[in-house]
Amino acid sequence: MKEKNFLTAADVAEFMGISVPTAYKVIRKLNDELKHQGYITIAGKISRIYFEKKIYSNVA
């Protein structure tokens, strides 16, 4: 199966081991960052590429 381009709150919650409501907060924060950069966002979903970039960018 092809990887999704956008992750849902359920996907983020499962990946991070957090609750779905907390995942929505994470998505909202990341979407706000994208909006300030001029990108179009989808409420309740986050770009998989941007999510992975933000999650893995601080890994040594």
NUSE-206778 format. One record per residue (C-alpha): x, y, z; chain; residue in one letter. Coordinates in steps of 0.02 Angstrom, whole numbers. Layout:
% NUSE-206778
<rec xx="X" yy="Y" zz="Z" kette="A" rest="A"/>
...
//
This chain:
% NUSE-206778
<rec xx="0" yy="0" zz="0" kette="A" rest="M"/>
<rec xx="60" yy="174" zz="-42" kette="A" rest="K"/>
<rec xx="108" yy="287" zz="103" kette="A" rest="E"/>
<rec xx="-18" yy="422" zz="145" kette="A" rest="K"/>
<rec xx="25" yy="601" zz="99" kette="A" rest="N"/>
<rec xx="-72" yy="666" zz="248" kette="A" rest="F"/>
<rec xx="-85" yy="593" zz="423" kette="A" rest="L"/>
<rec xx="-242" yy="598" zz="529" kette="A" rest="T"/>
<rec xx="-249" yy="626" zz="717" kette="A" rest="A"/>
<rec xx="-268" yy="437" zz="739" kette="A" rest="A"/>
<rec xx="-107" yy="409" zz="639" kette="A" rest="D"/>
<rec xx="-12" yy="540" zz="741" kette="A" rest="V"/>
<rec xx="-80" yy="470" zz="905" kette="A" rest="A"/>
<rec xx="-26" yy="294" zz="861" kette="A" rest="E"/>
<rec xx="146" yy="349" zz="801" kette="A" rest="F"/>
<rec xx="182" yy="458" zz="954" kette="A" rest="M"/>
<rec xx="94" yy="349" zz="1083" kette="A" rest="G"/>
<rec xx="-22" yy="490" zz="1137" kette="A" rest="I"/>
<rec xx="-209" yy="516" zz="1146" kette="A" rest="S"/>
<rec xx="-309" yy="571" zz="994" kette="A" rest="V"/>
<rec xx="-356" yy="739" zz="1075" kette="A" rest="P"/>
<rec xx="-172" yy="774" zz="1107" kette="A" rest="T"/>
<rec xx="-132" yy="724" zz="928" kette="A" rest="A"/>
<rec xx="-257" yy="856" zz="869" kette="A" rest="Y"/>
<rec xx="-161" yy="986" zz="971" kette="A" rest="K"/>
<rec xx="2" yy="932" zz="889" kette="A" rest="V"/>
<rec xx="-77" yy="941" zz="716" kette="A" rest="I"/>
<rec xx="-150" yy="1113" zz="754" kette="A" rest="R"/>
<rec xx="21" yy="1177" zz="808" kette="A" rest="K"/>
<rec xx="109" yy="1109" zz="654" kette="A" rest="L"/>
<rec xx="-28" yy="1174" zz="539" kette="A" rest="N"/>
<rec xx="-10" yy="1347" zz="618" kette="A" rest="D"/>
<rec xx="176" yy="1341" zz="577" kette="A" rest="E"/>
<rec xx="137" yy="1294" zz="398" kette="A" rest="L"/>
<rec xx="6" yy="1432" zz="381" kette="A" rest="K"/>
<rec xx="134" yy="1561" zz="437" kette="A" rest="H"/>
<rec xx="250" yy="1496" zz="301" kette="A" rest="Q"/>
<rec xx="113" yy="1523" zz="172" kette="A" rest="G"/>
<rec xx="58" yy="1343" zz="146" kette="A" rest="Y"/>
<rec xx="-120" yy="1281" zz="130" kette="A" rest="I"/>
<rec xx="-171" yy="1165" zz="272" kette="A" rest="T"/>
<rec xx="-311" yy="1041" zz="304" kette="A" rest="I"/>
<rec xx="-393" yy="1045" zz="476" kette="A" rest="A"/>
<rec xx="-364" yy="882" zz="570" kette="A" rest="G"/>
<rec xx="-229" yy="822" zz="450" kette="A" rest="K"/>
<rec xx="-44" yy="855" zz="432" kette="A" rest="I"/>
<rec xx="77" yy="828" zz="290" kette="A" rest="S"/>
<rec xx="172" yy="666" zz="322" kette="A" rest="R"/>
<rec xx="332" yy="744" zz="255" kette="A" rest="I"/>
<rec xx="320" yy="897" zz="368" kette="A" rest="Y"/>
<rec xx="272" yy="791" zz="519" kette="A" rest="F"/>
<rec xx="420" yy="675" zz="495" kette="A" rest="E"/>
<rec xx="537" yy="822" zz="468" kette="A" rest="K"/>
<rec xx="481" yy="903" zz="631" kette="A" rest="K"/>
<rec xx="486" yy="740" zz="730" kette="A" rest="I"/>
<rec xx="654" yy="678" zz="666" kette="A" rest="Y"/>
<rec xx="744" yy="844" zz="647" kette="A" rest="S"/>
<rec xx="801" yy="843" zz="828" kette="A" rest="N"/>
<rec xx="864" yy="664" zz="826" kette="A" rest="V"/>
<rec xx="1052" yy="653" zz="847" kette="A" rest="A"/>
//
